[in-house]
Every structure is written in structure tokens, then in C-alpha cells.
């Protein structure tokens, strides 16, 4: 198994360009929504291209201040701890 880190960290200026401001307003997105959309899209791309042989992992700095609810909805998954593993 191979892991890849596609970036997705320290994007503190996310949502500040005119393009992303327009997109956020048009679609009613928050910075968190925009970030999680990109993370999910990137993870799906890696998974499709590498059929489960390459697993994308990201640093948690941009996730730390998000609520569990925001993460669950944004990533469409169940989060929690189970025997030391995130689900």
C-alpha cells in the first residue's frame, strides 16, 4: 500500500479570490464547504486512478476547528473512534 499527501494543508487564504468568493456566494458555500469539496474531489480522483493501491492522506490543520457535524456532512462519512481507528 502506498500513501500520497496531495497537499490540502495551510490554505488559510482559501475563499479570498474573486473566483472563490463568487462560487461561495452562488452556491451558498462556507470556506469549510469549499475546502471539504476539494479534499473529497482529490481523494476520489486518487482512488479512481489507482484502484485502492494508493491512499490519499491529509494533514489535519484545516480540519481542527471544524465541528464533527460539518466534517460528516462535507465528507459524507461517519466519524468517530473505534479501537484507535477513525471511521
Secondary structure, DSSP 8 states (H G I E B T S, - for coil): -EEE-------TTTT-SHHHHHHHHHHT--HHHHHHHHHHHHHHHHHHHHTTSEEE---STTTTTS-HHHHHHHHTS---EETTEE-
